[in-house]
């Protein structure tokens, strides 16, 4: 996991994930579990799309 994210982006991901989780609890819907994805990756300081982007960039060269 070498691809880190900057502090503002990390805070945004965690806060938006928390909002999605809260909305899921409020509306009693399992769609709120999708909020775990940005929260977990934000807390881990890792962006999986960044890894894919760097892999495709190496492939295109």
Secondary structure, DSSP 8 states (H G I E B T S, - for coil): ------HHHHHHHHHHHHHHHHHHHHTT-GGGGGHHHHHHHHHTT--HHHHHHHHHHHHH-
